Amino acid sequence: MLKIAQTVLLSLFLSAVAFADTLTIRDDAPSQYVVKKGDTLWDISAMYLNSPWMWPELWGKNPQIDNPHLIYPGDVLRLVYGADGQPRLVVASSQNVVKVSPTKRTTIKRYQPVETLPLSEITPYLRYERILMGDEFNNAPMLLGGTSHTKRKIAGNMVYAKGRLNIDEMYGVYKKSREIIDTEGDVYYELSLAGTARLIDYGGEGGTHKVRLLTNLMEMNQGDRLIPLLSDQSLPASYTLTIPEDNISTTILATSSKSSEFGKLEVVIINNGSNDGLRTGNVLGIYSASPNIMMEKGLPVYEEDASQFTRLMNKWQDKKSHVMPVEVIGQMVVFKVYEEVSYALITKNNQVVRLQDTVGMPKSM
């Protein structure tokens, strides 16, 4: 009953705060900032806004910054206010040209323009990792073996496979890296890309097919699965950050580090996907309920620290714990979406994030 009450409280809390944000500049925002290599639009916007997902309001309506994705390290950004009183970021100057003598100037090599998210952190999950439901993986075509007894296969090898394959399709050879069970008991497998392959000789319905291995990132083995390569394995130039159109309430199922406690730049798997209205670039908030309180000898103690006698007496007397507030502790951005689950990157946290923490509509921190 307590969990139900907490869930209802959190749902009402998230609904109330979902769209309460306005474009308000942080008290500690710098008047100007020099863009550095490795900066992202999210990081820079977070210096100025409590709600960094609202960065288009700060950048996108400014004629001096037609495309904020083309801001480069060395550019000097300055915070100004328009005639309407609205804050704007403008490019004040660039530090890419340096005078080295009275007659000679040299230009510093420009880096890649700033990204919305740090692609270095999420590239493996865009290119080499994917998630399938257990039944999808188990029913996928399987690598049987090769023309020799060698169990480990590499690029160039001819191998045999069974299952439904299409001669016009490019396949990834995937290994099962771990099992993930969601809150409803459904089983998913996170897969790692071992290499690529193409069907060269169709063996007929239910027959054995001949397949050539084209590339390999790691050794490929009997039992690996052949799954069509995804179209989203090319890296996006940028992410458009948005708030989900539908109210979201979900949980963190797993992490890239496989840790139970984690923080900023951790890649996590959450228990919602496209069927729940999630889209790539959606910004979400991370919420945690403070530990519940019981009274023991007239003093408050955490429920887990209360004596067994206190817990028994509270239960016998039908006393309820003091349910503590739910607080926002972080933010994340969804960068890869499946039907039922999604990958997201934690972009900010003010305390430790844990497995099973609640994820919902974003709120300023």
MIRO-828524 format. One record per residue (C-alpha): residue number from 1; x negated, z negated, y negated; residue in three letters. Coordinates in steps of 0.5 Angstrom, whole numbers, plus 500, padded with zeros to 3 digits. Example, Ala and Ser with C-alpha at 12.3 -4.5 7.8 and 13.67 -1.06 7.14 Angstrom:
<i 1 | u 475 | w 484 | v 509 | aa ala>
<i 2 | u 473 | w 486 | v 502 | aa ser>
***
This chain:
<i 1 | u 500 | w 500 | v 500 | aa met>
<i 2 | u 494 | w 498 | v 495 | aa leu>
<i 3 | u 491 | w 505 | v 496 | aa lys>
<i 4 | u 498 | w 509 | v 495 | aa ile>
<i 5 | u 498 | w 505 | v 488 | aa ala>
<i 6 | u 491 | w 507 | v 487 | aa gln>
<i 7 | u 493 | w 514 | v 488 | aa thr>
<i 8 | u 499 | w 514 | v 484 | aa val>
<i 9 | u 495 | w 510 | v 478 | aa leu>
<i 10 | u 489 | w 515 | v 478 | aa leu>
<i 11 | u 494 | w 521 | v 478 | aa ser>
<i 12 | u 498 | w 519 | v 472 | aa leu>
<i 13 | u 491 | w 517 | v 469 | aa phe>
<i 14 | u 488 | w 524 | v 470 | aa leu>
<i 15 | u 495 | w 527 | v 468 | aa ser>
<i 16 | u 495 | w 524 | v 461 | aa ala>
<i 17 | u 488 | w 525 | v 460 | aa val>
<i 18 | u 487 | w 532 | v 462 | aa ala>
<i 19 | u 488 | w 536 | v 455 | aa phe>
<i 20 | u 487 | w 530 | v 450 | aa ala>
<i 21 | u 480 | w 533 | v 448 | aa asp>
<i 22 | u 479 | w 536 | v 441 | aa thr>
<i 23 | u 473 | w 539 | v 438 | aa leu>
<i 24 | u 469 | w 533 | v 436 | aa thr>
<i 25 | u 462 | w 532 | v 435 | aa ile>
<i 26 | u 458 | w 527 | v 438 | aa arg>
<i 27 | u 455 | w 521 | v 433 | aa asp>
<i 28 | u 448 | w 522 | v 436 | aa asp>
<i 29 | u 448 | w 530 | v 436 | aa ala>
<i 30 | u 442 | w 533 | v 432 | aa pro>
<i 31 | u 443 | w 537 | v 426 | aa ser>
<i 32 | u 438 | w 542 | v 429 | aa gln>
<i 33 | u 435 | w 544 | v 436 | aa tyr>
<i 34 | u 430 | w 548 | v 438 | aa val>
<i 35 | u 432 | w 552 | v 445 | aa val>
<i 36 | u 427 | w 550 | v 451 | aa lys>
<i 37 | u 425 | w 554 | v 457 | aa lys>
<i 38 | u 430 | w 551 | v 462 | aa gly>
<i 39 | u 436 | w 549 | v 458 | aa asp>
<i 40 | u 443 | w 551 | v 460 | aa thr>
<i 41 | u 449 | w 552 | v 455 | aa leu>
<i 42 | u 452 | w 546 | v 459 | aa trp>
<i 43 | u 446 | w 542 | v 457 | aa asp>
<i 44 | u 446 | w 544 | v 450 | aa ile>
<i 45 | u 453 | w 543 | v 449 | aa ser>
<i 46 | u 453 | w 536 | v 452 | aa ala>
<i 47 | u 448 | w 534 | v 446 | aa met>
<i 48 | u 454 | w 536 | v 441 | aa tyr>
<i 49 | u 460 | w 535 | v 445 | aa leu>
<i 50 | u 463 | w 530 | v 449 | aa asn>
<i 51 | u 467 | w 535 | v 453 | aa ser>
<i 52 | u 461 | w 541 | v 454 | aa pro>
<i 53 | u 466 | w 545 | v 457 | aa trp>
<i 54 | u 469 | w 546 | v 450 | aa met>
<i 55 | u 463 | w 550 | v 448 | aa trp>
<i 56 | u 466 | w 557 | v 447 | aa pro>
<i 57 | u 470 | w 553 | v 441 | aa glu>
<i 58 | u 463 | w 551 | v 438 | aa leu>
<i 59 | u 459 | w 558 | v 440 | aa trp>
<i 60 | u 464 | w 563 | v 442 | aa gly>
<i 61 | u 467 | w 564 | v 435 | aa lys>
<i 62 | u 461 | w 565 | v 431 | aa asn>
<i 63 | u 459 | w 572 | v 429 | aa pro>
<i 64 | u 452 | w 569 | v 429 | aa gln>
<i 65 | u 452 | w 568 | v 436 | aa ile>
<i 66 | u 456 | w 574 | v 439 | aa asp>
<i 67 | u 454 | w 572 | v 446 | aa asn>
<i 68 | u 451 | w 565 | v 447 | aa pro>
<i 69 | u 448 | w 567 | v 454 | aa his>
<i 70 | u 443 | w 571 | v 449 | aa leu>
<i 71 | u 440 | w 565 | v 446 | aa ile>
<i 72 | u 433 | w 565 | v 448 | aa tyr>
<i 73 | u 428 | w 559 | v 448 | aa pro>
<i 74 | u 425 | w 558 | v 441 | aa gly>
<i 75 | u 431 | w 560 | v 438 | aa asp>
<i 76 | u 433 | w 554 | v 433 | aa val>
<i 77 | u 440 | w 552 | v 433 | aa leu>
<i 78 | u 443 | w 549 | v 427 | aa arg>
<i 79 | u 450 | w 545 | v 426 | aa leu>
<i 80 | u 454 | w 547 | v 420 | aa val>
<i 81 | u 461 | w 546 | v 418 | aa tyr>
<i 82 | u 466 | w 552 | v 416 | aa gly>
<i 83 | u 471 | w 553 | v 410 | aa ala>
<i 84 | u 476 | w 550 | v 415 | aa asp>
<i 85 | u 472 | w 544 | v 417 | aa gly>
<i 86 | u 470 | w 546 | v 424 | aa gln>
<i 87 | u 463 | w 545 | v 427 | aa pro>
<i 88 | u 459 | w 551 | v 429 | aa arg>
<i 89 | u 452 | w 552 | v 432 | aa leu>
<i 90 | u 448 | w 558 | v 428 | aa val>
<i 91 | u 442 | w 561 | v 430 | aa val>
<i 92 | u 437 | w 558 | v 424 | aa ala>
<i 93 | u 431 | w 562 | v 426 | aa ser>
<i 94 | u 427 | w 564 | v 432 | aa ser>
<i 95 | u 420 | w 561 | v 433 | aa gln>
<i 96 | u 418 | w 567 | v 438 | aa asn>
<i 97 | u 413 | w 570 | v 432 | aa val>
<i 98 | u 407 | w 566 | v 430 | aa val>
<i 99 | u 402 | w 568 | v 425 | aa lys>
<i 100 | u 395 | w 567 | v 427 | aa val>
<i 101 | u 391 | w 570 | v 421 | aa ser>
<i 102 | u 393 | w 573 | v 415 | aa pro>
<i 103 | u 393 | w 580 | v 418 | aa thr>
<i 104 | u 395 | w 579 | v 425 | aa lys>
<i 105 | u 402 | w 576 | v 428 | aa arg>
<i 106 | u 403 | w 575 | v 435 | aa thr>
<i 107 | u 410 | w 575 | v 439 | aa thr>
<i 108 | u 411 | w 570 | v 444 | aa ile>
<i 109 | u 413 | w 573 | v 451 | aa lys>
<i 110 | u 421 | w 571 | v 451 | aa arg>
<i 111 | u 424 | w 568 | v 457 | aa tyr>
<i 112 | u 430 | w 570 | v 460 | aa gln>
<i 113 | u 436 | w 568 | v 456 | aa pro>
<i 114 | u 439 | w 561 | v 457 | aa val>
<i 115 | u 444 | w 560 | v 463 | aa glu>
<i 116 | u 451 | w 556 | v 463 | aa thr>
<i 117 | u 448 | w 553 | v 469 | aa leu>
<i 118 | u 441 | w 552 | v 472 | aa pro>
<i 119 | u 441 | w 558 | v 477 | aa leu>
<i 120 | u 435 | w 555 | v 481 | aa ser>
<i 121 | u 439 | w 549 | v 483 | aa glu>
<i 122 | u 445 | w 553 | v 486 | aa ile>
<i 123 | u 442 | w 560 | v 488 | aa thr>
<i 124 | u 441 | w 557 | v 496 | aa pro>
<i 125 | u 448 | w 556 | v 496 | aa tyr>
<i 126 | u 450 | w 563 | v 493 | aa leu>
<i 127 | u 445 | w 567 | v 497 | aa arg>
<i 128 | u 444 | w 563 | v 504 | aa tyr>
<i 129 | u 449 | w 558 | v 505 | aa glu>
<i 130 | u 457 | w 559 | v 507 | aa arg>
<i 131 | u 462 | w 554 | v 510 | aa ile>
<i 132 | u 467 | w 557 | v 515 | aa leu>
<i 133 | u 473 | w 553 | v 518 | aa met>
<i 134 | u 471 | w 551 | v 526 | aa gly>
<i 135 | u 476 | w 556 | v 529 | aa asp>
<i 136 | u 473 | w 561 | v 525 | aa glu>
<i 137 | u 466 | w 560 | v 527 | aa phe>
<i 138 | u 467 | w 559 | v 534 | aa asn>
<i 139 | u 471 | w 566 | v 534 | aa asn>
<i 140 | u 466 | w 570 | v 530 | aa ala>
<i 141 | u 461 | w 575 | v 534 | aa pro>
<i 142 | u 456 | w 572 | v 538 | aa met>
<i 143 | u 448 | w 574 | v 539 | aa leu>
<i 144 | u 447 | w 574 | v 546 | aa leu>
<i 145 | u 440 | w 576 | v 547 | aa gly>
<i 146 | u 435 | w 581 | v 547 | aa gly>
<i 147 | u 431 | w 587 | v 551 | aa thr>
<i 148 | u 426 | w 581 | v 553 | aa ser>
<i 149 | u 426 | w 574 | v 555 | aa his>
<i 150 | u 424 | w 572 | v 548 | aa thr>
<i 151 | u 429 | w 567 | v 545 | aa lys>
<i 152 | u 427 | w 567 | v 538 | aa arg>
<i 153 | u 428 | w 574 | v 535 | aa lys>
<i 154 | u 426 | w 577 | v 528 | aa ile>
<i 155 | u 427 | w 583 | v 524 | aa ala>
<i 156 | u 426 | w 589 | v 527 | aa gly>
<i 157 | u 428 | w 587 | v 534 | aa asn>
<i 158 | u 434 | w 590 | v 538 | aa met>
<i 159 | u 439 | w 585 | v 540 | aa val>
<i 160 | u 446 | w 585 | v 544 | aa tyr>
<i 161 | u 452 | w 581 | v 541 | aa ala>
<i 162 | u 459 | w 580 | v 543 | aa lys>
<i 163 | u 466 | w 580 | v 539 | aa gly>
<i 164 | u 469 | w 584 | v 534 | aa arg>
<i 165 | u 464 | w 588 | v 530 | aa leu>
<i 166 | u 465 | w 594 | v 525 | aa asn>
<i 167 | u 459 | w 599 | v 525 | aa ile>
<i 168 | u 460 | w 600 | v 517 | aa asp>
<i 169 | u 459 | w 593 | v 516 | aa glu>
<i 170 | u 453 | w 589 | v 514 | aa met>
<i 171 | u 452 | w 582 | v 518 | aa tyr>
<i 172 | u 449 | w 576 | v 516 | aa gly>
<i 173 | u 446 | w 572 | v 522 | aa val>
<i 174 | u 448 | w 565 | v 521 | aa tyr>
<i 175 | u 446 | w 558 | v 524 | aa lys>
<i 176 | u 451 | w 552 | v 524 | aa lys>
<i 177 | u 447 | w 547 | v 520 | aa ser>
<i 178 | u 452 | w 541 | v 520 | aa arg>
<i 179 | u 459 | w 539 | v 521 | aa glu>
<i 180 | u 464 | w 537 | v 515 | aa ile>
<i 181 | u 471 | w 533 | v 517 | aa ile>
<i 182 | u 476 | w 533 | v 511 | aa asp>
<i 183 | u 481 | w 528 | v 509 | aa thr>
<i 184 | u 486 | w 531 | v 514 | aa glu>
<i 185 | u 481 | w 531 | v 520 | aa gly>
<i 186 | u 480 | w 539 | v 519 | aa asp>
<i 187 | u 473 | w 541 | v 521 | aa val>
<i 188 | u 469 | w 546 | v 517 | aa tyr>
<i 189 | u 461 | w 548 | v 519 | aa tyr>
<i 190 | u 456 | w 549 | v 513 | aa glu>
<i 191 | u 452 | w 555 | v 515 | aa leu>
<i 192 | u 445 | w 557 | v 514 | aa ser>
<i 193 | u 443 | w 565 | v 513 | aa leu>
<i 194 | u 438 | w 566 | v 518 | aa ala>
<i 195 | u 437 | w 574 | v 517 | aa gly>
<i 196 | u 441 | w 580 | v 517 | aa thr>
<i 197 | u 444 | w 585 | v 522 | aa ala>
<i 198 | u 447 | w 592 | v 523 | aa arg>
<i 199 | u 451 | w 595 | v 529 | aa leu>
<i 200 | u 448 | w 601 | v 532 | aa ile>
<i 201 | u 452 | w 602 | v 538 | aa asp>
<i 202 | u 459 | w 600 | v 539 | aa tyr>
<i 203 | u 460 | w 597 | v 546 | aa gly>
<i 204 | u 468 | w 598 | v 546 | aa gly>
<i 205 | u 473 | w 593 | v 546 | aa glu>
<i 206 | u 471 | w 587 | v 549 | aa gly>
<i 207 | u 464 | w 590 | v 551 | aa gly>
<i 208 | u 457 | w 588 | v 549 | aa thr>
<i 209 | u 454 | w 591 | v 543 | aa his>
<i 210 | u 447 | w 593 | v 541 | aa lys>
<i 211 | u 445 | w 591 | v 534 | aa val>
<i 212 | u 439 | w 591 | v 530 | aa arg>
<i 213 | u 436 | w 585 | v 526 | aa leu>
<i 214 | u 434 | w 588 | v 519 | aa leu>
<i 215 | u 431 | w 582 | v 516 | aa thr>
<i 216 | u 430 | w 575 | v 517 | aa asn>
<i 217 | u 429 | w 568 | v 513 | aa leu>
<i 218 | u 428 | w 564 | v 519 | aa met>
<i 219 | u 428 | w 565 | v 527 | aa glu>
<i 220 | u 434 | w 568 | v 530 | aa met>
<i 221 | u 437 | w 565 | v 537 | aa asn>
<i 222 | u 442 | w 566 | v 542 | aa gln>
<i 223 | u 448 | w 563 | v 540 | aa gly>
<i 224 | u 448 | w 565 | v 532 | aa asp>
<i 225 | u 454 | w 568 | v 529 | aa arg>
<i 226 | u 455 | w 575 | v 526 | aa leu>
<i 227 | u 459 | w 574 | v 520 | aa ile>
<i 228 | u 460 | w 580 | v 514 | aa pro>
<i 229 | u 456 | w 578 | v 508 | aa leu>
<i 230 | u 460 | w 576 | v 502 | aa leu>
<i 231 | u 460 | w 580 | v 496 | aa ser>
<i 232 | u 459 | w 573 | v 492 | aa asp>
<i 233 | u 452 | w 573 | v 494 | aa gln>
<i 234 | u 449 | w 577 | v 488 | aa ser>
<i 235 | u 447 | w 572 | v 483 | aa leu>
<i 236 | u 452 | w 571 | v 477 | aa pro>
<i 237 | u 449 | w 572 | v 470 | aa ala>
<i 238 | u 453 | w 567 | v 467 | aa ser>
<i 239 | u 459 | w 562 | v 469 | aa tyr>
<i 240 | u 466 | w 562 | v 464 | aa thr>
<i 241 | u 467 | w 554 | v 464 | aa leu>
<i 242 | u 475 | w 553 | v 464 | aa thr>
<i 243 | u 479 | w 547 | v 466 | aa ile>
<i 244 | u 483 | w 548 | v 472 | aa pro>
<i 245 | u 490 | w 551 | v 471 | aa glu>
<i 246 | u 493 | w 546 | v 476 | aa asp>
<i 247 | u 492 | w 539 | v 476 | aa asn>
<i 248 | u 487 | w 537 | v 481 | aa ile>
<i 249 | u 486 | w 531 | v 485 | aa ser>
<i 250 | u 481 | w 531 | v 491 | aa thr>
<i 251 | u 475 | w 528 | v 494 | aa thr>
<i 252 | u 467 | w 529 | v 495 | aa ile>
<i 253 | u 466 | w 530 | v 502 | aa leu>
<i 254 | u 459 | w 532 | v 503 | aa ala>
<i 255 | u 452 | w 533 | v 499 | aa thr>
<i 256 | u 446 | w 537 | v 499 | aa ser>
<i 257 | u 442 | w 532 | v 500 | aa ser>
<i 258 | u 446 | w 529 | v 505 | aa lys>
<i 259 | u 446 | w 522 | v 501 | aa ser>
<i 260 | u 451 | w 517 | v 500 | aa ser>
<i 261 | u 449 | w 516 | v 493 | aa glu>
<i 262 | u 447 | w 521 | v 488 | aa phe>
<i 263 | u 447 | w 524 | v 481 | aa gly>
<i 264 | u 446 | w 529 | v 476 | aa lys>
<i 265 | u 444 | w 536 | v 479 | aa leu>
<i 266 | u 447 | w 534 | v 486 | aa glu>
<i 267 | u 451 | w 540 | v 490 | aa val>
<i 268 | u 457 | w 537 | v 493 | aa val>
<i 269 | u 463 | w 540 | v 497 | aa ile>
<i 270 | u 469 | w 538 | v 495 | aa ile>
<i 271 | u 476 | w 538 | v 499 | aa asn>
<i 272 | u 480 | w 543 | v 495 | aa asn>
<i 273 | u 479 | w 550 | v 494 | aa gly>
<i 274 | u 483 | w 557 | v 492 | aa ser>
<i 275 | u 489 | w 555 | v 495 | aa asn>
<i 276 | u 489 | w 549 | v 491 | aa asp>
<i 277 | u 488 | w 553 | v 484 | aa gly>
<i 278 | u 481 | w 552 | v 484 | aa leu>
<i 279 | u 477 | w 558 | v 481 | aa arg>
<i 280 | u 469 | w 559 | v 480 | aa thr>
<i 281 | u 467 | w 556 | v 473 | aa gly>
<i 282 | u 472 | w 550 | v 473 | aa asn>
<i 283 | u 470 | w 544 | v 470 | aa val>
<i 284 | u 472 | w 537 | v 474 | aa leu>
<i 285 | u 471 | w 530 | v 472 | aa gly>
<i 286 | u 469 | w 525 | v 477 | aa ile>
<i 287 | u 472 | w 518 | v 478 | aa tyr>
<i 288 | u 471 | w 511 | v 481 | aa ser>
<i 289 | u 475 | w 505 | v 482 | aa ala>
<i 290 | u 472 | w 499 | v 480 | aa ser>
<i 291 | u 472 | w 494 | v 486 | aa pro>
<i 292 | u 478 | w 490 | v 486 | aa asn>
<i 293 | u 478 | w 482 | v 485 | aa ile>
<i 294 | u 481 | w 476 | v 488 | aa met>
<i 295 | u 481 | w 469 | v 485 | aa met>
<i 296 | u 478 | w 464 | v 489 | aa glu>
<i 297 | u 477 | w 456 | v 487 | aa lys>
<i 298 | u 480 | w 459 | v 480 | aa gly>
<i 299 | u 475 | w 464 | v 479 | aa leu>
<i 300 | u 475 | w 471 | v 480 | aa pro>
<i 301 | u 471 | w 474 | v 486 | aa val>
<i 302 | u 470 | w 481 | v 488 | aa tyr>
<i 303 | u 475 | w 482 | v 494 | aa glu>
<i 304 | u 469 | w 484 | v 499 | aa glu>
<i 305 | u 465 | w 478 | v 497 | aa asp>
<i 306 | u 471 | w 473 | v 498 | aa ala>
<i 307 | u 471 | w 468 | v 504 | aa ser>
<i 308 | u 475 | w 470 | v 510 | aa gln>
<i 309 | u 480 | w 464 | v 508 | aa phe>
<i 310 | u 481 | w 467 | v 501 | aa thr>
<i 311 | u 483 | w 473 | v 504 | aa arg>
<i 312 | u 487 | w 470 | v 510 | aa leu>
<i 313 | u 491 | w 466 | v 505 | aa met>
<i 314 | u 492 | w 472 | v 500 | aa asn>
<i 315 | u 495 | w 476 | v 506 | aa lys>
<i 316 | u 499 | w 470 | v 508 | aa trp>
<i 317 | u 502 | w 468 | v 501 | aa gln>
<i 318 | u 503 | w 476 | v 500 | aa asp>
<i 319 | u 498 | w 475 | v 494 | aa lys>
<i 320 | u 495 | w 482 | v 491 | aa lys>
<i 321 | u 488 | w 483 | v 489 | aa ser>
<i 322 | u 487 | w 485 | v 482 | aa his>
<i 323 | u 487 | w 492 | v 482 | aa val>
<i 324 | u 481 | w 494 | v 477 | aa met>
<i 325 | u 482 | w 501 | v 472 | aa pro>
<i 326 | u 479 | w 507 | v 474 | aa val>
<i 327 | u 474 | w 510 | v 470 | aa glu>
<i 328 | u 471 | w 517 | v 469 | aa val>
<i 329 | u 463 | w 517 | v 471 | aa ile>
<i 330 | u 461 | w 524 | v 471 | aa gly>
<i 331 | u 463 | w 531 | v 471 | aa gln>
<i 332 | u 462 | w 537 | v 475 | aa met>
<i 333 | u 462 | w 545 | v 475 | aa val>
<i 334 | u 465 | w 549 | v 481 | aa val>
<i 335 | u 461 | w 555 | v 483 | aa phe>
<i 336 | u 463 | w 557 | v 489 | aa lys>
<i 337 | u 470 | w 557 | v 492 | aa val>
<i 338 | u 473 | w 558 | v 499 | aa tyr>
<i 339 | u 481 | w 557 | v 501 | aa glu>
<i 340 | u 480 | w 550 | v 502 | aa glu>
<i 341 | u 474 | w 547 | v 500 | aa val>
<i 342 | u 469 | w 549 | v 494 | aa ser>
<i 343 | u 461 | w 548 | v 492 | aa tyr>
<i 344 | u 460 | w 544 | v 486 | aa ala>
<i 345 | u 454 | w 542 | v 481 | aa leu>
<i 346 | u 454 | w 535 | v 478 | aa ile>
<i 347 | u 452 | w 536 | v 471 | aa thr>
<i 348 | u 453 | w 529 | v 468 | aa lys>
<i 349 | u 454 | w 522 | v 471 | aa asn>
<i 350 | u 453 | w 515 | v 468 | aa asn>
<i 351 | u 453 | w 511 | v 474 | aa gln>
<i 352 | u 452 | w 513 | v 481 | aa val>
<i 353 | u 456 | w 517 | v 485 | aa val>
<i 354 | u 458 | w 516 | v 492 | aa arg>
<i 355 | u 462 | w 520 | v 498 | aa leu>
<i 356 | u 469 | w 519 | v 497 | aa gln>
<i 357 | u 469 | w 518 | v 490 | aa asp>
<i 358 | u 475 | w 522 | v 487 | aa thr>
<i 359 | u 475 | w 528 | v 483 | aa val>
<i 360 | u 480 | w 531 | v 478 | aa gly>
<i 361 | u 481 | w 534 | v 471 | aa met>
<i 362 | u 476 | w 533 | v 466 | aa pro>
<i 363 | u 475 | w 527 | v 461 | aa lys>
<i 364 | u 470 | w 526 | v 455 | aa ser>
<i 365 | u 465 | w 521 | v 457 | aa met>
***
